[in-house]
Amino acid sequence: MINFRYHVVSIVAVFLALAIGLVLGATELQGATLDTLNKTSASLASQLGSARTQNKLLQQQVNADQSFAQDDEARLLGGLLTGQRVVVVAAPGAPGSVVNGVTSAAQQAGASVTGQVNLQPKLLDASQSNQTFLSSLVQQIVAQDATTPNGSPLQQAAELLGSAILTKDSSPGSPGNGTGSGSGDASNRQSVLSYYASAGLLSVSGPLSSSQSTAPATLAIVVIPSTAPSGGDNDPANQGLITLSQELNTAGLGTVMAGSVSGSLAGSAIDALRSSSVASQISTVDNADTEFGQIVTVQALWEALNGHKSGSYGEDSTSSAAAPTPAPSPSTPTTTAHTSSKSQADGHPNSKGRS
C-alpha cells in the first residue's frame, strides 16, 4: 500500500534530481556552452564590422557621385533645353526635394519653368461619385466648345488640364495647341485652371498663377508621392497618375515621371508605370531626390524631345539603366518628332516616333 511517506520520498527525489541537473549544467556543460556562445558572438561582430566597412565605402562612393554631379551639373545640362518651357506637376505628397531639384535642373538646362501644378487627392479619386463630378465639371467647362474630350471622366479631366498647361509649339509666346476648351486663348486656359482650383482638384504657383498671359509649357515633369499607396501597383492613385501622365505627354512634346528613391519602390506609381505598356511612351527616374537623378530627369526630357526611346532610369532593380547612354549633348541638333494630328484627335498615346 502506498502511504504518505512514499509520496514525500518521491517528491524529494524529484527535486533532488532537478538540483543535481542544475549543478551539472552549471559546471560540466558550462565550458562548452560558453565556447559556442563566444564563437557565435565573435562571428556576428566580424560580420557587423564588415557591413560597417562596406557601408562606409558605399557612402563614400555615393558622396563622390553626388559631388561629381554637383560640380559638373552646368556642363552636363547646359543648353539641353534651351528655348523649351517646363511645367512641374506635383502629386499629393510629392517630396519638396524632388520638386525643387528638378525645377532647378530644368532651369540649369536653359528651360523656363512656367510654374507648378499641385494636384489634390480629389482629382485622382476613383469613386463613382467623384467620377460623375469630374464628368460634370468637364462638360461645364467645354459647354461652349465644339471639341469635347474623350475617354473616362479622369481622362477627360486630364486631357483638358493638359491642353491648358502644355503645347507642342516651342516658339516664344506660343498661345497653345488649339485643343480642348479653346486652349489657344490665354484667358480660356486660365479659366480651366480656375475651375479646377475652385473645385478642389489642384492649385498652381509661379507664372501659372498670374493673370498675365503666360505661354504654356512644352515639356512636363510629374513628381510622384514620397511613399507608395497601400493598394500596390493597381492603386487608383497610381493608375490616375499614369493616365494623367499619358494625357500630358500627348498634349506636349514630352513627359517624364520622377520620384525619390524611397517613394519609387514596389507599389509606387513609377513601379506601376514600368510594368505597363506606358513604359514605352514615358521615361521614369526613381532617384530624383539626388543631384544625379535630377540631371537624368532633364536628360530624359531631352531624349523625349528628340524622338528617342523612353527609358527606366535610376537605382531600383526595375530600372534598365542609371542614365541615358550616350549622354545627351546640347550640340546635337534638336529634331522634335510630332505625333500626327489625327492620332491626337483620336486620343491615341503619343508614340513620338522614337527609334
Rosetta blueprint (number, residue, H / E / L):
1 M L
2 I L
3 N L
4 F H
5 R H
6 Y H
7 H H
8 V H
9 V H
10 S H
11 I H
12 V H
13 A H
14 V H
15 F H
16 L H
17 A H
18 L H
19 A H
20 I H
21 G H
22 L H
23 V H
24 L H
25 G H
26 A H
27 T H
28 E L
29 L L
30 Q H
31 G H
32 A H
33 T H
34 L H
35 D H
36 T H
37 L H
38 N H
39 K H
40 T H
41 S H
42 A H
43 S H
44 L H
45 A H
46 S H
47 Q H
48 L H
49 G H
50 S H
51 A H
52 R H
53 T H
54 Q H
55 N H
56 K H
57 L H
58 L H
59 Q H
60 Q H
61 Q H
62 V H
63 N H
64 A H
65 D H
66 Q H
67 S H
68 F H
69 A H
70 Q H
71 D H
72 D H
73 E H
74 A H
75 R H
76 L H
77 L H
78 G L
79 G L
80 L L
81 L L
82 T L
83 G L
84 Q L
85 R E
86 V E
87 V E
88 V E
89 V E
90 A E
91 A L
92 P L
93 G L
94 A L
95 P L
96 G H
97 S H
98 V H
99 V H
100 N H
101 G H
102 V H
103 T H
104 S H
105 A H
106 A H
107 Q H
108 Q H
109 A L
110 G L
111 A L
112 S E
113 V E
114 T E
115 G E
116 Q E
117 V E
118 N E
119 L E
120 Q L
121 P H
122 K H
123 L H
124 L H
125 D L
126 A L
127 S L
128 Q H
129 S H
130 N H
131 Q H
132 T H
133 F H
134 L H
135 S H
136 S H
137 L H
138 V H
139 Q H
140 Q H
141 I H
142 V L
143 A L
144 Q L
145 D L
146 A L
147 T L
148 T L
149 P L
150 N L
151 G L
152 S L
153 P H
154 L H
155 Q H
156 Q H
157 A H
158 A H
159 E H
160 L H
161 L H
162 G H
163 S H
164 A H
165 I H
166 L E
167 T L
168 K L
169 D L
170 S L
171 S L
172 P L
173 G L
174 S L
175 P L
176 G L
177 N L
178 G L
179 T L
180 G L
181 S L
182 G L
183 S L
184 G L
185 D L
186 A H
187 S H
188 N H
189 R H
190 Q H
191 S H
192 V H
193 L H
194 S H
195 Y H
196 Y H
197 A H
198 S H
199 A L
200 G L
201 L L
202 L E
203 S E
204 V E
205 S E
206 G H
207 P H
208 L H
209 S H
210 S L
211 S L
212 Q L
213 S L
214 T L
215 A L
216 P L
217 A E
218 T L
219 L E
220 A E
221 I E
222 V E
223 V E
224 I L
225 P L
226 S L
227 T L
228 A L
229 P L
230 S L
231 G L
232 G H
233 D H
234 N H
235 D L
236 P H
237 A H
238 N H
239 Q H
240 G H
241 L H
242 I H
243 T H
244 L H
245 S H
246 Q H
247 E H
248 L H
249 N H
250 T H
251 A H
252 G L
253 L L
254 G E
255 T E
256 V E
257 M E
258 A E
259 G L
260 S L
261 V L
262 S H
263 G H
264 S H
265 L L
266 A L
267 G L
268 S L
269 A H
270 I H
271 D H
272 A H
273 L H
274 R H
275 S L
276 S L
277 S H
278 V H
279 A H
280 S H
281 Q L
282 I L
283 S E
284 T E
285 V E
286 D L
287 N L
288 A L
289 D L
290 T L
291 E H
292 F H
293 G H
294 Q H
295 I H
296 V H
297 T H
298 V H
299 Q H
300 A H
301 L H
302 W H
303 E H
304 A H
305 L H
306 N L
307 G L
308 H L
309 K L
310 S L
311 G L
312 S E
313 Y E
314 G L
315 E L
316 D L
317 S L
318 T L
319 S L
320 S L
321 A E
322 A L
323 A L
324 P L
325 T L
326 P L
327 A L
328 P L
329 S L
330 P L
331 S L
332 T L
333 P L
334 T L
335 T L
336 T L
337 A L
338 H L
339 T L
340 S L
341 S H
342 K H
343 S H
344 Q H
345 A H
346 D L
347 G L
348 H L
349 P L
350 N L
351 S L
352 K L
353 G L
354 R L
355 S L
